[in-house]
Amino acid sequence: MKAGIAMFDKTKVKLGIAPIAWTNDDMPDLGAENTFEQCVSEMALAGFTGSEVGNKYPKDPVVLKKALDLRGIQICNAWFSAYLTTKPLQETVDAFIQHRDFLHAMGAKVIGVAEQGHSIQGMMDVPVIDKKPVFTEEEWQKLAEGLNLLGKLAAEKDMIVAYHHHMGTGVQTLEEIDRLMEMTDPNYVYLLFDTGHLVFSDVDPIVVLKKYANRIKHVHLKDIRKDVLERVKKEHMSFLQAVREGVFTVPGDGMIDYDPIFNILKETSYTGWFVVEAEQDPAKANPLEYAIKARKFIAEKTGL
C-alpha cells in the first residue's frame, strides 16, 4: 500500500459515471451527435460498472437492462426534479413514484433528489452566484416535509432518497445544507455529496463530509478549473454558461485536493457508489478520454 492512499473495498464501493459528459440534458446541442450506445460502450471501455440515467437512455427497463447487461453496467441512480416549494405536493409525489418504480426495476437503490422550485440552474442568462434563489420559512417547511414523505415512499421499495445540493438552487450553501439536514428525518433523507458543487459554492467539502458522514449515501466526483471559476464570478456567468466554459472537469484535473476526501470517506466506512459526473462540452473534452483519465486517477487514489 502506497503512503497516503485510501484503499477501498471493491465489494463495498463501486464506480459509476454519468452520461452528462457525452450528452447534456440541459443543453442538448452539447453531444447531440453522441448516441446512447456509444455512451454506454465507452463507459464500459473506460472501466466503469455503473451509470446514472440520461435523456437518450431507453425508457423501457427491459430494453435498457439488456443494453447495459451486454456491457457489464448497472444503473445506480437517476436525477429527480422535485417542486415541493412551488407546486402542489401531489404532482411531485406522483412523478416520484413513477421515477422510483423505474429505478427499482433497474435494480438501483438510490434516488438523487434536487428541489427545482425557483431554480435558475437551467437559465442561460441568469448569473448563478448573484441570483441564486432563497427559500422562505414556509418553503423550507414544505421542502422538509415533502422530502420526508419521498424518503418514506423510497423506503417502501428498500430504496433511499439522497438529496443533491446544487448550484443555482435553494440548497447550495453550507448554511442551506445544514438547514436541510436539520429539518429532515435522518431515517428517510440522506445526502448526495457532490465535490464540484460544494467547491463551486465556496464550501469546504471536508466540513460537509465530517459533519454528515453517516448521512452521505451517494458521491459525485467532479473537479473545478480554478481559472474558469474565477471568470464565472467576475463575469457573472449563469450555471449553463459556466459549464460551457469548462468550469467542471473530471477528478484529478482541477483544483480539488482529493486525498483528504478519499481518506475521510474510507475512515467513515462509506458504502455505495462513486460517480464521476463532470459535464463539459464533448467537442472540447472528449468523453472517453476524460472517462479514462478519471478512472486512472480514482484507481491511483483509492485502489478501486
Protein Blocks (a to p, Z undefined) as FASTA:
>chain_A
ZZhiacddfklpccdddfklmpcfklmmgoplpcfklmmmmmmmnopabdcddfklcfbl
klmmmmmmmnopacfbdcdddffklmcfklmmmmmmmmmmmmmmnopabdcdddfehiak
lpmklcfklmgccddfklmmmmmmmmmmmmmmmmmnopacdddddehiablbfmlmmmmm
mmpcfklpccdddfklmmmnopafklmmmmmmmmmcbdcdddddfklmmmmmmnopafkl
mmmnopaccehiambdfklmmmmmmmnopacdddddddddfklmcfklmmmmmmmmmmmm
noZZ
